Amino acid sequence: MSGNYSAFSRLFYFFSNLDLRVQDYVQTINSPCLLKIMIIITYLGSPWVFVILSALTSSYLWFRGKKLETIFLNVTLFSTWGIMEGLKHLFKCGRPAGQALTMARGYSFPSGHAMLSLAFYGFLAALLLKYGGRGNKQAWLGAVALYILVLLIGLSRIYLNVHYLSDVMAGCLFGILILILSLKAMKLVQNRL
C-alpha cells in the first residue's frame, strides 16, 4: 500500500511541478495579438458554441437520413457534459493563481473545454472519415483540422490562465474515452439494425 502511495505522490509532484513550469513559461509569451487569437479560439470550445453546432449538425444529419448518427452525436455531447460536471465536483480543484484572461466559472479539473471539444469535434471527425471515405483527401484534411482545433482550444485555456496543463490533459483523456465508447456503441447498434 505504501508503494502505491509513494508512486502516486511522485506522479502528483511531477504534474504539479510541470503545471507550474508551463504556467511560468506561458506568462513570458504574452502579447496583445496572441491574446485576441486565444480568446477567439477558446470561444470555439464554449458551451453555447456546442449547442449551436450540435443543432446545425443534427439538422443536417437528420435530413440526410443519418438519424442514428444524430442521436449519438447528441448523446456524446451531453453525456460528456454531464460527466465533466460530475468530475469537477468530485475533484473540486481550484483555478490557477494569477489573473484569468477570460471568464471561467466553477472548478478547474478536468478542463471542460478540452473534454467537450475532444468528444464533439472528435465525433465530427469520425463522421467525416466514415462518410467521406478513407481515401478522401478532403475528409482527412477536415478531420485533421478538427483535431488541431481541439489542441488549440486546450492550449488557449492554459494561455488564458484558466487551466493548468494537467487539467487540459485530463480533459482530453476523459474526452477520448467517451468518444471511443460512443463510436463503439454506435457501431454496435448499427450492426444490429
C-alpha positions in Angstrom: 0.0 0.0 0.0 2.8 2.5 0.8 4.4 1.7 -2.5 1.3 2.7 -4.3 1.0 5.9 -2.2 4.7 6.7 -3.0 4.1 6.2 -6.7 1.0 8.4 -6.6 2.8 11.0 -4.6 5.7 11.2 -7.1 3.2 11.4 -10.0 1.3 14.2 -8.3 4.5 16.1 -7.6 5.7 15.6 -11.3 2.4 17.0 -12.7 2.2 19.9 -10.1 5.8 20.9 -11.0 5.1 20.6 -14.7 1.9 22.7 -14.4 3.8 25.5 -12.7 6.7 25.4 -15.2 4.2 25.6 -18.1 2.3 28.4 -16.4 5.6 30.4 -15.9 6.6 29.9 -19.5 3.2 31.0 -20.9 3.5 34.2 -18.9 6.7 35.0 -20.8 5.0 34.8 -24.3 2.2 37.3 -23.5 1.2 39.6 -26.4 -1.9 41.5 -27.2 -2.3 39.9 -30.7 -1.8 36.4 -29.3 -4.3 37.2 -26.5 -7.0 38.1 -29.1 -6.4 35.0 -31.1 -6.5 32.8 -28.0 -9.8 34.4 -26.9 -11.4 33.6 -30.3 -10.1 30.0 -30.2 -11.3 29.4 -26.7 -14.8 30.5 -27.7 -14.9 27.7 -30.2 -14.9 25.4 -27.1 -17.6 27.2 -25.3 -20.9 25.6 -24.3 -23.1 27.9 -26.4 -21.0 27.1 -29.5 -21.5 23.4 -28.9 -25.3 23.9 -28.6 -25.4 25.9 -31.8 -23.1 23.5 -33.7 -25.0 20.5 -32.4 -28.3 21.9 -33.5 -26.9 22.7 -37.0 -25.1 19.4 -37.4 -28.1 17.4 -36.1 -30.4 19.1 -38.6 -28.0 18.4 -41.4 -27.5 14.7 -40.4 -31.3 14.1 -39.8 -32.3 15.4 -43.2 -29.6 13.3 -44.8 -31.1 10.2 -43.2 -28.4 9.8 -40.6 -30.7 9.5 -37.6 -28.6 7.2 -35.6 -25.6 9.5 -36.0 -27.7 12.4 -35.0 -28.7 10.6 -31.8 -25.2 9.5 -30.9 -23.7 13.0 -31.7 -26.1 14.5 -29.1 -25.7 11.6 -26.6 -21.9 12.0 -26.9 -22.0 15.8 -26.3 -24.5 15.8 -23.5 -23.1 12.8 -21.7 -19.7 14.3 -21.8 -21.1 17.5 -20.4 -22.7 15.6 -17.5 -19.6 13.5 -16.8 -17.4 16.6 -16.9 -19.6 18.4 -14.4 -19.6 15.3 -12.1 -15.8 15.1 -12.3 -15.3 18.8 -11.5 -17.5 18.4 -8.4 -15.7 15.2 -7.4 -12.2 16.7 -7.6 -13.0 20.3 -6.6 -9.7 21.7 -7.9 -9.2 25.5 -7.9 -8.2 27.5 -10.9 -4.6 28.7 -11.5 -3.3 31.6 -9.4 -3.0 34.9 -11.0 -5.2 36.9 -13.4 -7.5 34.9 -15.6 -7.6 36.4 -19.1 -11.1 35.2 -19.9 -14.2 34.3 -17.9 -14.1 30.9 -16.2 -16.6 29.5 -13.7 -16.5 26.5 -11.4 -13.7 24.1 -10.7 -10.6 23.6 -12.9 -10.1 19.8 -13.1 -10.7 18.5 -15.7 -10.9 21.1 -18.4 -14.4 21.2 -19.8 -13.4 22.9 -22.9 -10.8 20.2 -23.7 -13.1 17.4 -22.7 -16.2 18.6 -24.7 -14.0 19.7 -27.7 -12.4 16.3 -28.0 -15.7 14.4 -27.7 -17.7 16.7 -30.0 -15.2 17.6 -32.7 -13.7 14.1 -32.5 -17.2 12.7 -33.3 -17.5 15.0 -36.2 -14.0 14.0 -37.4 -15.0 10.3 -37.2 -18.2 11.0 -39.3 -16.1 12.9 -41.9 -13.8 9.9 -42.3 -16.6 7.4 -42.3 -18.8 9.1 -44.9 -16.0 11.0 -46.8 -14.2 7.8 -47.4 -10.8 6.7 -46.0 -9.0 7.7 -49.2 -10.8 11.1 -49.5 -8.1 13.8 -49.0 -10.6 16.5 -48.1 -12.2 14.2 -45.4 -8.7 13.6 -43.9 -7.9 17.3 -44.0 -11.2 18.1 -42.3 -10.6 15.5 -39.6 -7.0 16.7 -39.0 -8.2 20.4 -38.9 -10.8 19.4 -36.2 -8.1 17.7 -34.1 -5.8 20.7 -34.5 -8.7 22.9 -33.3 -9.1 20.6 -30.2 -5.4 21.0 -29.5 -5.6 24.8 -29.9 -8.6 25.1 -27.6 -6.7 23.2 -24.9 -3.7 25.4 -25.4 -5.9 28.5 -25.2 -7.2 27.5 -21.8 -3.6 27.3 -20.5 -2.6 30.6 -22.2 -5.6 32.4 -20.7 -4.6 31.2 -17.3 -7.9 29.4 -16.5 -6.5 25.9 -16.6 -3.3 24.0 -15.8 -1.7 21.7 -18.3 -2.8 18.7 -16.2 -6.5 19.9 -16.4 -6.3 20.0 -20.2 -4.5 16.6 -20.4 -7.2 15.0 -18.2 -10.0 16.7 -20.2 -8.5 15.2 -23.4 -8.1 11.8 -21.8 -11.7 11.7 -20.5 -13.0 13.1 -23.8 -11.2 10.5 -25.9 -12.5 7.7 -23.6 -16.1 8.9 -24.0 -15.6 9.4 -27.8 -14.3 5.8 -28.2 -17.2 4.4 -26.2 -19.7 6.4 -28.1 -18.3 5.4 -31.5 -18.2 1.7 -30.5 -21.7 1.8 -29.1 -23.0 3.5 -32.4 -21.2 0.8 -34.5 -22.7 -1.9 -32.3 -26.2 -0.5 -32.7 -25.7 -0.1 -36.5 -24.6 -3.7 -36.8 -27.8 -4.9 -35.0 -30.1 -2.8 -37.2 
